[in-house]
Amino acid sequence: MESLENEPLPEQVIILIVRDQPGTLFQISAVFSNRGISMSSIQLHEESIPCNGKRCTRLIIRFFGEESRKKIIIRLLSRLDCVLESDDSG
């Protein structure tokens, strides 16, 4: 019988609305780094999103991992001041 450990992890997608300010990517990447998770893709949309007079942008992050890890990451990201909204439906 083949081991389940050889099965690839599913790709997870997290969509964030973040403040467009210095340090935002550092704070977000630290959440992943501190948990030993490597992001496979980071996509930053160039067009700004209006957010109560502040410059905001949409950030799409892809990584491989379990659904349970995704939920933990979303919970931790939502606590950051630079993250205004998170959507895990991606």
N, C-alpha and C positions, 0 to 999 in steps of 0.2 A: 504494500500500500504506500502511495506517495505521500510525502510529508506536506502539510499545509504551509509550512514555512517557505516553500519554494514558490508559492503563488504570489504574483505581483500585487502590491498595494494599489487600491483604487486612487484615481486622480481626484483631488478635492479642489473646489473653486470657492474663493471668498471675494465678495465685491464690497468695497468700502467707499464711503464718501469721506474724504479727509481734508483738513486744512492745507492749503498750498503755502507752506512756510518751511524755513530751514529746520532740519532735524526730524521731519515727519517720517521719512523713509528709514532713518536710523532707529527711531523708536519702534517702528513696526517690525523691522528686520531683527531687532533684539529679542522680541517676543518669540520668534521662530528659532533663533540661534540659541537662546537659553534653554530650549527644549530639545535641541538636537535635530531640528527639522529643517531640511533644505528646501528652499522655494525653487520650483522648476521653471516658473515664469512670473514676471512682474510686468503688468501692462498699465501704463499711466496715460490717461486720455488728456490730450493737450488743451482741449477747450474747457474753460472754467465753468463751474456750476454756481449759480447764485445761491448763497447761503446766508441770509440775514446780513447782507453787506460785507461778508468776508469772502475771500477768494478760496474756493474749494475745487477739488477735482475728484474724479472717479479712479479708483485703483483696483485692479483685478489681480489677484494672487492665486497661483496654482501650485499645488504641492501633492506629493503622494503620501497617503496615510489613511488611517482608519477614521470612520465617521466620529468616533468618540474623541479623537484628537482634534478634529476640526471644531467640534463644539467647545472644547477647552480653549482653543486658540481664539475663537470668536469672542468668547467671554472675556478673555484677557485683553484682546484688542479694543473691545468696547469700553474698557476702563481708561484707555489713553485719552488725554485731552485733545489730541490732534485728530482722533477718529470721531466723526459726527454721526455716522450711520453705518450699520453693517447689514449685509444681506447674504445669507448663506444658501440662497435658492439656485445659485449658479451651477 
